[in-house]
């Protein structure tokens, strides 16, 4: 796995607190297992099909099935989930879910309390950067993981800048370590 852990947009400076680099995808699986309440936020880039990667939608569905993590689809992403027969995803604006995650009085999608781990994937880099910055500075007990291909310094944890095959293998490893497919 590549070890470069600098922001994908090199002029972006995160300040003194930067994301820890995920060198082993097994760490993500362990964090998901340890979390009391996790959530996945999925952006529209997850609907883009690539001959090498397929779609991130498939990984999201597999993560949900493996760990039972609720899914929030932003923008028009919900249509892709419905097309694939996945009805568990909820739709919410990206900035809205970012604001709700930092609100200590929000009891989550199911009303059972705040989340302690949020995984982000498929959002445009600049949007994820801003949302994670807000969460880093204004949420008290939330850990964040950026599952994108590029290092995002505002997450609690982030992959380094990865090649496509390393990125795909990371998802396969996470899902395998969660137990089910």
Helices and strands as residue ranges (DSSP letters): E 20-22, H 26-34, E 38-42, G 44-47, H 56-67, E 70-73, H 77-83, E 90-91, H 94-102, E 117-121, H 125-138, E 143-146, E 157-159, H 164-178
